[in-house]
Amino acid sequence: RVCCFEQREEMTNQNVVVSDEESAIITLTLTNSSLFSPAVTKPVAIPGGYVTISRKKLLNKLGGGGGEGTKINAWVDSMRASSPTRKSAPALTLSSETEDQKSWILHHPSALSMFVEIMNASKGKQIVMFLDYDGTLSPIVEDPDRAFMSKEMRETVRDVAKYFPTAVVSGRCRDKVYSFIGLSELYYAGSHGMDIKGPTTGHKYKKGNQSVLCQPAREFLPMINEVYKALLEETKSIPGATVENNKFCISVHFRCVDEKKWDALAEQVRSVLKDYPKLRLTQGRKVLEVRPTIKWDKGKALEFLLKSLGYANSSNVFPIFIGDDRTDEDGFKVLRKRGQGIGILVSKVPKETNASYSLQEPSEVMYFLQRLVEWKRSLLSRH
Ligand SMILES: O=P(O)(O)OC[C@H]1O[C@H](O[C@H]2O[C@H](CO)[C@@H](O)[C@H](O)[C@H]2O)[C@H](O)[C@@H](O)[C@@H]1O
C-alpha cells in the first residue's frame, strides 16, 4: 500500500504555513563505494502486528541494481514520494484512505483523548519532557528563518519547564533554536542531538548534572564548514534551493524548488558529497540533511540527557518525546526499547512510526502541554 498525500497551505501574518505529509521512510547512506546507496529502514512492526505505510515499489527500485544514474533517479523518486507538491496522483491513492486513517488512529491514538491514561501510567515517576522544534512547537513554513513559535506556545513551554526537566531536541543548530525559543531554563540538543547544553537558569532539579555539554561530532566541524561552502556554491544556480548551516550538520532545503529541478539539485549534492565518505545523507520534510557518519542521533541525545539527569538505570522516570519528523523516530525507538514513557508523533496523516500516540499539529501539542501543567498544578494543590 502507498500512502495518499494531502497538502494544505494557509497564510498567516508571519509566513506561509505548510502542512503536508513529507517524511521519507528511506535513509540514504553515503559510503566510499556506493554513493547514495540506500539503507532502507524496515517497516516498523507495532505491537499488535500493525504496519502502516509501505512504498514497496519505491523500495524495490532503490534496492535494485543499476549505475549511479539509476540511484540518483531512485533518490529523486524518494524525494518526490516523501515530499509531494500536489494532491496525490491516482497511482498514489489508497483504495480506502479513510479506513487506513481509522486504523492508524486506533494504533496511535490521540495523546489528548488518552491524556488521563497517560498520566495514570506516569504516576509515581518523574516526567521528563523532550520536544522537537520545527513542526512540533512551530508550524512548518516556507522560510526556515521565519519558523517562529507563538507567544502562547513559549509561555506554555515555560510553564512545563517549571514542573518537569524539559529539553528541546532539534535538527537546527543550538544557537538558532535557542534564538527562536529564548528560554534559558531548558536543555537544548541542537544539530540532531550532536550539540547538547544544559540550562543556564532554573537549576532546581535535585538529581543529575545541570552543566552538561556534549559535542560528539566536534572533529567534523572543519569538514562541515567546507562542505557547507561547497554546497552553497554548487546549488546557487537552482532557484529556491537554500543551504542552512546547522553547525554539526547541513540542511539543503528544496521546499521552494520547482519539482523539475529536484534531480539537478540531487546531482549537485551528490557531486559535492562524493568526496566525503565520512558524511551521510538523510531526508526530512522537504530537506536533505548532511550529517557525520558517527553513531549519534536524537535517540542517543535522549539517553545522554536522561543519564545526565540521573535517570540512566532508573525505573522512576517517564520520558515523553513529541516530534513530527523521521529524525524523531530515533528518539521514539529509544523510549520503546527502554519500555519507558511514550513517544508522540505530530502528524495529520498516517505515517510509519515508533511513537505510540499522535497529535495532529503544533496547536494540539500546546493544548497537551497545557493540560500537563494543569494536571501537575492540581496534584500539587492536593498535597
Ligand atoms: O528537528 P527539527 O527541530 O524538527 O528540525 C528539522 C529541520 O527543521 C527545519 O526545516 C523544516 O522546517 C522549516 C521551517 O518550517 C521548513 O521550511 C523546512 O522545509 C523543514 O524541513 C530546519 O530549517 C532544518 O535545518 C532542520 O533540520
The ligand as an ORCA input file, in Angstrom:
! r2SCAN-3c Opt
* xyz 0 1
  O      14.419     18.610     14.330
  P      13.640     19.819     13.953
  O      13.640     20.882     15.020
  O      12.243     19.473     13.508
  O      14.404     20.422     12.686
  C      14.378     19.751     11.428
  C      14.651     20.746     10.328
  O      13.704     21.797     10.538
  C      13.811     22.960      9.701
  O      13.324     22.626      8.418
  C      11.939     22.307      8.404
  O      11.180     23.450      8.853
  C      11.278     24.618      8.007
  C      10.508     25.752      8.665
  O       9.200     25.394      8.943
  C      10.732     24.261      6.608
  O      10.848     25.379      5.743
  C      11.551     23.090      6.043
  O      11.017     22.674      4.794
  C      11.516     21.900      7.004
  O      12.365     20.847      6.551
  C      15.209     23.487      9.653
  O      15.294     24.542      8.747
  C      16.211     22.386      9.351
  O      17.521     22.910      9.427
  C      16.063     21.296     10.409
  O      16.997     20.280     10.186
*
